[in-house]
Amino acid sequence: MLGHILLAILIQLAVRQITRSWAAGAAAASAWFISREITQAEYRWIETFGAGLRANMPWWGGLDPRVWQHADPRIDWIAPSLMVVAIGIIAERRRRTS
């Protein structure tokens, strides 16, 4: 989880450097980890319900609650997203007060 958080912060800093927006950095980092976990959920769906074939998966397969039974996939996107949003809020408040 720590590795996910550090990577999210690096993504946020890189996007912030380009756009000068902490919010854009938080959005990019969150999108990265959310999409990563949905993709992994799609693979779990294909393996469990799709007979190993992507063609058998419906468009909503990665969002099927049956493939999100464990806390790990949720934590893997929630923790980095919360961290970069918190950094963005703190940075914006500091900017406004200085």
Secondary structure, 3 states (H helix, E strand, C coil): CHHHHHHHHHHHHHHHHHHCCHHHHHHHHHHHHHHHHHHHHHHHHHHHHCCCCHHHCCCCHHHCHHHCCCHHHHHHHHHHHHHHHHHHHHHHHHHHHC
